[in-house]
Amino acid sequence: MVRGSGIRALAATGALTIALLLGACAPTGGAASPSSSGSPAPFSAGALQDPSAPTSSPESAAGVPQRVQIPSIGVDSALEDLALGDGGRLGAPVDFDLAGWYADGVVPGDVGPAIIAGHVDSPTAPAVFARIGELVPGAEVIVTMSDGSALTFEVSGSVQSPKAEFPTAAVYSNVPAPELRLITCGGVFDTSTGHYLDNLIVFAQLRR
């Protein structure tokens, strides 16, 4: 199914910004510099203002995603459900070693851009998405659904963008086929704020 109500509402109003809170991100393997509030550092995913954003559809026979695997970089993670919180922010996975999917957005395998996010590192070690910057076109991303079926996506490209210039349209706009977006922190780590300056987004398409 496409649980697109959250995306649709944001697209209609243009009033909220989804930000993935991938907190306490530090240079991989290094110690984190916490934000001044001691809360997770924001991972901006841009404002959803595109009127063609996905809308609801009948429930998918495959159910919902349970696990993501990326064999070429050793990722094998159960998926937490991520939802919008205060201020239109999408909560981060609680566990640094687990990825999460935006459960009110597009279900992987349905038409549109499904969102899976993960931390790049923790205060003490690399996290689940530490190596997604190594992915090249053709790399496989396998999403296992609750009915036991496995969907294979192929990486088509990636982009690293300053958080202030997040490519909202490219990430969230409606597309005519099932696609996947993997999102994490990237770029330079600002020790004064405890934030990475960039986002890294990997794009993938369902293999037919």
Secondary structure, DSSP 8 states (H G I E B T S, - for coil): -B--HHHHHHHHH---EEEE---S--STTS-----TTSS---EEEEE---TT-----S--TT--EEEEEEGGGTEEEEEEEE-B-GGG-B---SSTT-EEEETTSB-TTSSEEEEEE--SB-SSSB-TTTTGGG--TT-EEEEEETTS-EEEEEEEEEEEEEGGG--HHHHHS--SSEEEEEEEEEEEEETTTTEEEEEEEEEEEE--
